[in-house]
Amino acid sequence: MSLLDLIYQRSSCHVHEMQHPAPDNVKLKRILQSVMSAPDHGNIKPWHIVVVDTDRVANMCELMCDAWLKHAAHIEPGRVRRLTSYLKDAPMVLLVSADIAEPHAVSRRDQVLAAAAACQNILLSAEQEGVAAIWYSTDAAEIPQVHQLFGLTKQQEPVAFIILGTKKTHRVKKRDQVDEHCYQWLGNQQLSPLFDKDE
Ligand SMILES: Cc1cc2nc3c(=O)[nH]c(=O)nc-3n(C[C@H](O)[C@H](O)[C@H](O)COP(=O)(O)O)c2cc1C
């Protein structure tokens, strides 16, 4: 399959759409190596990845749940359990953080975006390796005590939980045409659609 076809056909697999096993170490290393060719303003390599193996996922969920219940009184316990219950079946969890160099000529934003680009490389490499993958982030960013739980420094900003496993079934999602997102700049404040409808 060409790289372009792989990208067109990549799709996420939610935890309930995947099964065990998690990728072995050889596959995992190949997938993670792709981080090193993510675009990176200033060649800072602002990437920090923590891997939670299958046999530690339950413990991770328990500690996350406790942290939420103890430190986020505004979130109702039912929601906390829902947020952690789908993760407990994850074959493998990666916590990808931006390891921010500060002060630095490269903005914090660019460093976070470099970490996001690394996440996309992981998703694409996983697809190539036949590994199921999905990016969840709300939870990663919102977990109280996330830094303590995962041994992160203050400068390490979580951007994604990426779940890896085995696809239950292979499916190709129908994707929309890109047309309505693309414009041609015709001069000051003037845009027109880049593609004709029939192109
Ligand atoms: C920054 C970011 C954060 C995301 N966080 C979540 C999340 O917390 N929960 C979720 O269900 N999907 C989340 N998603 C969306 C999924 O990763 C996935 O892209 C979506 O289900 C669409 O599937 P597709 O990638 O096959 O198009 C997130 C995506 C991105 C880029």
The ligand as an SDF file (V2000), in Angstrom:
LIG
                    3D

 31 33  0  0  0  0  0  0  0  0999 V2000
   -6.0520   16.0230   20.4730 C   0  0  0  0  0  0  0  0  0  0  0  0
   -7.0650   14.9120   20.3590 C   0  0  0  0  0  0  0  0  0  0  0  0
   -7.7060   14.4830   21.4890 C   0  0  0  0  0  0  0  0  0  0  0  0
   -8.6780   13.4910   21.4380 C   0  0  0  0  0  0  0  0  0  0  0  0
   -9.2810   13.0820   22.5970 N   0  0  0  0  0  0  0  0  0  0  0  0
  -10.2520   12.1570   22.5430 C   0  0  0  0  0  0  0  0  0  0  0  0
  -10.8950   11.7250   23.7320 C   0  0  0  0  0  0  0  0  0  0  0  0
  -10.5600   12.1290   24.8270 O   0  0  0  0  0  0  0  0  0  0  0  0
  -11.9050   10.8280   23.6100 N   0  0  0  0  0  0  0  0  0  0  0  0
  -12.3000   10.3330   22.3740 C   0  0  0  0  0  0  0  0  0  0  0  0
  -13.2330    9.5240   22.3120 O   0  0  0  0  0  0  0  0  0  0  0  0
  -11.6770   10.7100   21.2340 N   0  0  0  0  0  0  0  0  0  0  0  0
  -10.6700   11.6040   21.2910 C   0  0  0  0  0  0  0  0  0  0  0  0
  -10.0440   12.0130   20.1390 N   0  0  0  0  0  0  0  0  0  0  0  0
  -10.5580   11.5260   18.8410 C   0  0  0  0  0  0  0  0  0  0  0  0
  -10.0690   10.1560   18.4830 C   0  0  0  0  0  0  0  0  0  0  0  0
   -8.6710   10.0290   18.7150 O   0  0  0  0  0  0  0  0  0  0  0  0
  -10.3540    9.8380   17.0090 C   0  0  0  0  0  0  0  0  0  0  0  0
   -9.6220   10.6840   16.1710 O   0  0  0  0  0  0  0  0  0  0  0  0
  -11.8370    9.9610   16.6730 C   0  0  0  0  0  0  0  0  0  0  0  0
  -12.5390    8.9750   17.3780 O   0  0  0  0  0  0  0  0  0  0  0  0
  -12.1230    9.8360   15.1610 C   0  0  0  0  0  0  0  0  0  0  0  0
  -11.6230    8.6410   14.6650 O   0  0  0  0  0  0  0  0  0  0  0  0
  -10.6480    8.6330   13.3920 P   0  0  0  0  0  0  0  0  0  0  0  0
   -9.2910    9.0550   13.8950 O   0  0  0  0  0  0  0  0  0  0  0  0
  -10.6940    7.2120   12.8980 O   0  0  0  0  0  0  0  0  0  0  0  0
  -11.2230    9.5780   12.3970 O   0  0  0  0  0  0  0  0  0  0  0  0
   -9.0200   12.9300   20.1850 C   0  0  0  0  0  0  0  0  0  0  0  0
   -8.3320   13.3360   19.0320 C   0  0  0  0  0  0  0  0  0  0  0  0
   -7.3520   14.3100   19.1190 C   0  0  0  0  0  0  0  0  0  0  0  0
   -6.6050   14.7450   17.8890 C   0  0  0  0  0  0  0  0  0  0  0  0
  1  2  1  0
  2  3  1  0
  2 30  2  0
  3  4  2  0
  4  5  1  0
  4 28  1  0
  5  6  2  0
  6  7  1  0
  6 13  1  0
  7  8  2  0
  7  9  1  0
  9 10  1  0
 10 11  2  0
 10 12  1  0
 12 13  2  0
 13 14  1  0
 14 15  1  0
 14 28  1  0
 15 16  1  0
 16 17  1  0
 16 18  1  0
 18 19  1  0
 18 20  1  0
 20 21  1  0
 20 22  1  0
 22 23  1  0
 23 24  1  0
 24 25  2  0
 24 26  1  0
 24 27  1  0
 28 29  2  0
 29 30  1  0
 30 31  1  0
M  END
$$$$
